[in-house]
Amino acid sequence: MSDLKRTPLYDLHLELGGKMVPFAGYEMPVQFPLGVKKEHEHTRNACGLFDVSHMGQLLLHGPNPAEALETLVCADIVGLPQGMQRYALFTAQEGGILDDLMVANPGDHLYLVVNAACKDQDIALLDMGLDDEHRVEVLDRALLALQGPKAADVMRRHCPQACELVFMQHGRFELAGVPVWVSRSGYTGEDGFEISVPAEEAEALARRLLAEEEVEAIGLGARDSLRLEAGLCLYGHDIDTETTPVEAGLVWAIGKARRHGGERPAGFPGADVILHQVDAKDHRRKRVGLLGEGRAPVREGADLYDENGHHIGRVTSGGFGPSVGMPVAMGYVDVEHAEIGTTVHAEVRGKRLPMVVSKMPFVAPGYYRG
């Protein structure tokens, strides 16, 4: 792992007994001594602290940055109020998804958080896709995610102003004298905060939060099972360049202003393909949630078959859901098999296990909406 990058919390992870693995070009903790299942349950019941500093943090400067960014994403960025953030998708000319990201509007610029594995290509995409009046600033900041139903109790002791935020709001505060950027959001389905902090201040802040009784360090393993139960996509698995936003069930991420009949229709890569699918509803496959029977997890890559043995799709994320108490998965099936309640069969080590197409998320979300 000598060629891998390290986040500012690397030494702390080792001190806490983190099991380090390669992930998106970084050495990251997959779990701590508590173990994946207990880390998952602790986050659902109390509060977990995640190091997500491997994500790319960018600022977009220039005149009307929202208008500029709309040439590359299908979200409504012009209509994003100051102090809010929004989920967005970089799209390709063929209609596929190049990456998903978060966009916040602090005022006279935009703040973007992009996936670690796509960071370099996203920066290149912005540099090439925007004119010379716009500049991308790559930040050297850490990113911590404080997640769980007791996250607000913890945050209130250190930065009570941040607790006034509601889901998907973004603000700038001081936490123990350190300037931080905080959004009320996360990747677990729970209430929580994502905290951007100067890299040199990250370890001290993490220690301060971990000293709270409710907080445990959580690794990538539980982060994955939490987001899966929450029905949230992982780029490169559940969404990719071969998948359109419509097939992925992400029509809500296509701003109404960007659709036909809206104020600023189209104008983003792949708009012809994507908006045709929105209007005609003629896409052939769809992302669905799947619940299994028994205890055997169904992993990514498992083929899916109908009752007659015909191949109808594939699992893109899967595992055992500790909060659900049964195997959970996401995958793509032909649209005629996508109706809730349909039974499909996943092939696991030569056996075909029944799974039922189910609503997502698999757990009730705990987002704080005020």
N, C-alpha and C positions, 0 to 999 in steps of 0.2 A: 504493500500500500504506500510505497515511498513516493509515488508520483501524485498522490491524492492531496487535495487542499484540506485545510483544517479551519474550523470556525473559531472565533475568539473564546468559545467555551470548551475547547478540546481538552485542556488540562483538567478542568473541572469534571468533565465526563469521566476521565480516567480515575480521578480521585473518588468519584461516586460509584465506581465499579461498573461503568458502562461497557457493554460488549460492542466494540467498534467494528463496523463493516463498511465496504465501499458503497457509496450511494451518490449518484449524479456528480461524480468527480470529487467527492468529499469523503473523509472518514467521519462517519456519523454513528451515534449509539443506536443499535437496534433494540436494546433493552437494558434495564438496570437490574440489580439483584432482586427486586420485587417480582420481576417476570411479566411477560406480555399480558397475560390474562388479568392479573391483579392490577397492573398499571391501567389497563382499559377500564376495569371496574372502579378504580379509584377516581379516574377522570369523570366517569358518569355520576359518581356519588359525592365527590368533593371537589378537588381541583388538581390539575396537572400542569406542569411547566414543560414546554417543548422548546427545543432549540431549532429554529427554522432559519438560521442565519445563512444557510446555503442558498436560499432564494435570492433572486436578483432584485435589488432596489434601485430604481432609476428616477430621475427628475426630467421632465420635458419642459424646456424653456422656449420662449418665442412668442410672437403675436398670435392670439387666438389658438392656443395649443389644442383646445378641444376640437376645433374644426380640422386641424391638421391630423390629429389622431384618428378621427372618423374616416379618413381615407384608407385606414389599415384595419379597422375593427368594425364589427356590425352593431355594437352597442350605441345607445344614445349618450354621447359624451357631452355634446353641447348643452343638453338639458340637465346635466348633473349639477345640482346646487353646490355652492361652496360649503365645505364641511361634511360632504357625503362621499361615499365611495361606491363603486359599481363593479360587478363582474363583467368581464369582456372577453372576446375571442378574436385573436388574429386569424384571419381566414385566407385561404389560398385561392388562386384564380379558378381552380377546378371545384371549389366549394368545400374542400376539406378544412380541418382546423390545424393551424400551425402551432398554437399554444393557447392556453387560457391564462388570464391575468386579472389582477385587481387594479382599478384606477381610482385614485382619490383626487378631489379638487380642493387643495388648500387655499387657493385664491388666484394668484397671477401665474401659476404653473400647474402641472399635473405630477402626481406621485404614482409610480407604477411599481407593482410587485409581480415579478414573473417567475416561472418555474426554473429551478436550478439547472436541469438538464437542457433547457432551451435558452438559457440566459444569453450565450454568445450569439446564437442565431437571431434572437429577438433584438439585440442591440444592433446587429448588422441590418436587420429588416428596417428598424427605425431610421438608422443612418442613411440607408439607400432610399427609403420610401418617402422621407420628408425633405422639404426644400432647405436651402442654405440658411434661411431665417430661423430655423428651429435647431436646437441643440439638445442632445441627450447627455445628461450628467450621470455617470455611474458612481453610486455611493459606496463608501466603505463604512457600513453600519451593520450592527447585529440585529437580529429579529427574534424576539421571544414571544411565544404564544402561551398565555395563561388561560386555561380552559376548564370549564366545569361549573356546576350549579353554585359553588361557593367562591367562584372567581371574583365576583363583585365584593364579597365580604373582605377578601384579601386586598383587593385594589383600593377599597375605601380607606384602609389604614395608611396607605402610602401615597395615593393620588385621588382624593375624593372627587375632584372635578371630573375625572375621567368616568366616574360612575354615572354622571349625568348624560352620557352618550347613550343612544339607543342603537339597535342593530343596524350596522352599515354606516354609522356616523364615524367621522374621523376628526381628531383634534390634536393640538400641540400643547403640551403641559410640562411641568417640572415634577420629577419624581426623585425625592431625596437630593434636590439641588441639581439634578441632571436633566437636560432638555430631552424630552421623549416625544415621539409621534405615536399616537394611540388610535387604533380603530376597534370598534366593538364588533368583532367578527372572529372567524376561525374556521377550522377544518374538521370539527368533531361533531357538529350538530348541537353542541351545548352553548350556553352563554359563555362569553369570554372576551379576551382582549388580545390583540396583536400589538406588540410594543417594539417600535424601532428605536434603537439606542446607539449612540456612538460606540464603535467597536471597543475602544479602550475602557468603556464604562460597563460593558456587558457582564463581565464576570461578577463584579461587585453587586450589580442589580440582581443577577440570578441568585446569588447567595442570600441576598436580603429576602427575596421571595420564597426561596426554599426553606428559609428559617421559620416560615409560618407553619403552624400545626397542620393546616389543611392541605399543604402543597407537597407533592412528590414529583421527582424528575421522571419524565416519561420518554420512551424511545420511539423509534420509527415503527416498530411492530404494532404497538397499540395505536399509534397514529393512523396506521392503515386500517385496522379493524374498526376503529371509531368512525373514520370517514366512510367506510363501506356500509356500516349500519345506518349512517346518515344519508346514504344514497348519493354521495358526492363523487364526481369523476376524478380519476387520476390520469393526467396526460401521459400519452404513450401506451396506455392500457385501454381505458374506456373511451377515450377520444384520441384521434390522430388525423393525419393528413388524408386518410381514406374515408373519414367519417364526416358527414355534414352536421351542422348544428341541429337540423330537423331530425335526422336519424337518431341523434344522441339525446333527443328529448329536451333540447336546450332552446326551444323556440322563444322562451321568455327572455333569453339573453340577446335576442335580436330586437333592438329598440323599436317601439311602435312608430317613432318618427322616421325610421330607416326603411320601413316596409312600404309597399305600394299603397298609395293613398295617404302616406304620412307627410310630414313637413319637409323631410330631406330624404326621399326614397333612394335606396341603393347607394352608389358611391363608394362601396367597399369591395375588395377583391372577392370574386365568386358570387356577387350579388344576383346575377342572372340565374344561376343554378339554385342557390339557396332560396331566393324569393319565389321561384317557380314551385319549389317543394312546399313552401309555406302556403301558397295560394291553391295549388292543385292537389296537395296531400297525396302525391303519387310515389312517394319514396317506398322502397321495397323492404326495408328492414327497420327495426326500432330497438332502442335500448330498453331493457326491462329489468325489473327486480325479480329474483328467484329465491324461494324458500325451500329447503330440502327437508327430507324426513330422516329420522335417525340421528346419528352423531357424525357421520363421515363427511368431512368438508369437501366441497367441489371447488377445485382451484382454477386459476386462469388457464385457458387453453383447452379446457374440456369441451368436446363437441356435444351439441344438443340435437336430439332427434324427436320426431313426433310419435304418436301412438302406433303409427304404421311402420316405423323404422326409417323414415325419410330424414335426411340431414336438414336441419332448419336453422342452425346458427352455432354460436360459440360463446363460451363464458370468457369475460374479459377481466373480472376481478371476483375472487371468492375466498371463503374461509368459514370458520365457525364464528358465529356472532355471540360473544359472551353475554351481552345484554338481552339478546333475543332468545338465547338458549337453544338455537338450532343452526344448521348451515345456512349461510346467506351468500348470495352471489348477484352479480350484474352481468349482463351479456346482451348480445344482439340476436334477434330471431326474425324470421320472415313476418311481415306485418299481420298475416292471417293467423299467426299463433301468439300474438302479443296481447290478447285480451286478458284482463285480470281473471284469475281462476283457471286458466288453461294449464293442463298438465303436460310437461315436457320431460325428456329423459336425458340426463347427463352421463356421458361415458367416463367412468373412473376405473382405471386398471382392469379393463375388460368387462366391467359390469355397467349396466345402465340403471342409474338411480333416479327415481321420480323426483321432480321439483315442480313447484306451482308458481306460475307467474303472479307476482304480488305487487301491491302498491309500494312505492318508496316515498319517504324514507321508511326504514324498517323500525325505527324508534321515533317517538314523538320529539320534535325539535324543542330545544330549550332556549332559543334566541330571545333576547330581551327587547321587546318592542315598546316598552313604556306603559 
